[in-house]
């Protein structure tokens, strides 16, 4: 009985570590967007350097989960929770990479030009922020209804991305001298869109945890 209780405490501790990593990933994303809008190259460089911290968090979560599997030989439902902790940590690490890439684009864009951040990028950022909040409510509460909501939001994100790329292509034709900056904003839009794809993948993991079957939400 004590062993079982200890194992469930360990499971809860692991889940909390994933949630902490999600908070750090969200913070990295928010700050990378702040650096973009503020043209803060110092902040962008600092965020790129801090990405290794999130890589380490992913490694620690995976190692802890694998150790629990090896020591406890959990039953099916608990095994799913451990495997999903590993998978969600992996998705978060990839999301953090996209936040890092936004900071790299900020450095490429620099601050010696007059090209403004396209309006639709703000809309993409806002939507992605809403998605990650919903995804981790779904993860925390094992809520399939919330997880399913991400599919519709991901479709909206894809539409925003298509619109911004079309607008940027038109802008590049009209302002050829600004093409390097416009191209980098296209990259930023792509990084946000991919960030949202990984959030949707987390929703799919929640669905698998609850239902025991895979579902494509993208």
N, C-alpha and C positions, 0 to 999 in steps of 0.2 A: 504493500500500500504506500509506504513512504517512497519507494523507488518510483512508483507511478506518479505520485504528487510532484516529486522532484523533476520528473521528465516533463510534466505539463508546465511547471514553472520555467523550465529551460525553453520550452516551446514559446511561451509568452515573452520571455526575454529576447528570443531571436526575432519574434515578430516586432517587438519594440525597436530593435536595432534596425530593422528594415524601415520602419517608420521614421526613425531619426535620419537614416540615409536619404529617405524621400524628402525630408525637410531641408537637408543640406543641398540636395540636387535642385529643389525649387528655389532656394536662395541663390545658388549659382546662376540659374536661368534668369531670375529677376535682376541680379546685379549685372549680368552680361548685357541685358537689354538697357539697363540704366547707363552703362558705359557707352553703348551705341548712341543713345539719345543725347547724352551729355558730351559726346566726343571726348570721353575721359580715357586717354591712352594709358595713363598710369594704372587706372583701375583694371583696364583690359589685360595689361601685362600681369598684374597680380592674380587675376582670376585664372589665367592660363597656368601659372605656376602652382596654384592651389588644386588643380585638377587631380594631381597625384594623391591627394588626401582621400578623394572619393574612390579612386582605384583601390586604395588600401581598405576602405570600408567594405567594398564589395568582396575583396579577398577574405577578410575576417568573417563576414557573414557566411560565405561558402564553406570555409574551414570549420566553423562552428556547426553548421548544418550537417556536414559530412561526418563529423565526429559523433554527433547525436545518432545518426543513422547507424554508424558502426557499433556504437555502444549499446543502443537500446533496441535495435531491430524492430522499429515501430510497425504497428498495424497499418492497414491501407490508408485510412483517413489521415492519420498522423504523418505517414510517409508522404502523402500528397502535400501536406502543409510544409514539410521540410524541403521538398523538391521545389515547391512554388516560391519559398523564401529565396532559394538559390536563383531561380529564374527571374524573380522580380528585382533582385539585386543586380542581376546582369542587365536588365532593361534600364534600371536607374543609372548604371555606369555608362551606358550608351547615350542616355539623355544628357548626362553631364558632359560627354564628349561634344555633343551638339552645342551646348552652352559655351564650351571652350572655343568651338569653331566660330561662334558668333563674335567672341572677343577677338579672335584672329582677324575676322573680317573688319572689325572696328579699327584695328591697327592698319590694315590695308587702306581703308577709307580715309583715315587720318582726320585732321581738323582744318585743313587749308583749302577748303572749297565751299561752295554755296549750295550744293545739292542736298535737299532735305530728305529725311527718312520718309519713304512712301507711306501714305495714310493706312493702306491695308495691312502693313506690317504691325501697326498698333492693334488692329482688329485680330490678327492672327495670334499675337502675344496674349491678348486678353482671353481669347478662346482657349489657348493652351493652358493658361493659368486655371481657368474654370475646370478644364478636363482633369488636370492632375489632382485638384481638390476632390472631385467626384470619384476618381479612381481610388484614392486612398480612403475615402469613406467606404467605398465598396470593399476594399481590402480589409479594413478594420472590422467591418460589420458582417463580412461575407455576404454581401447584398448583391444578388444577381440582377435585380431590377436596375440598380445604379450602374452596374457593369454594362448592361445592354444600352444604356443611354449614351455611352461613349461612341457607339457605332454611328448614330445620327450626327454627333458632334464632329466625328472624324470626317464624315462626308462634307460637312460645312467647311471644315478646314481645307479639304482638297479643293473645294470650289474657290475659296479665298486665294489659295495658292495659284490656281490657274488664272484667276483674274489679275493678280499682281504681276505674274510673268508676262501676260499679254500687255499690260500697261507699261511695264518696264521696257519691253521690246519696242513699243511705239515711241517711248521717251528716248531710247538710244538712237533711233533713226533721226529724231528731231534735234538732238543735242549730242553729236558725235564726240565732241571734246570731253563730255562727261561720262563716256562709256565705261571707263574703269570703275568709277564709283557706282554707276547703275548696275554693273555686273555683280559687284560685291553685295549690293542690296538684294539682288536675285538669289545669291548664295544664302544670305541671312534668312530669306523667306523659305528656302529649301530646308535649312537647318531647323526652323520652327516646325515645318510640316513633318519632318522626320521625328522630331521631339514628340509631336502629337501621336505619330504612329506607334512609338514605344509605349506611350500612355495607354493607347488602345490595346496593345499586347498585354498590359497588366490587367486590363478588364477581362481579357480572354483567360488569363490565369485564374482570376477570381471565379469565373464561370466554371472552369475545370475543377477548382477546389470544391465548389458547392455541388455541382452536378455529376462530377466524375466523368465528364465527356468534353471533348474539344468543341469550340464554336468560333467561327471566323467572324469577328466584329468589324473588320476593316472593309 
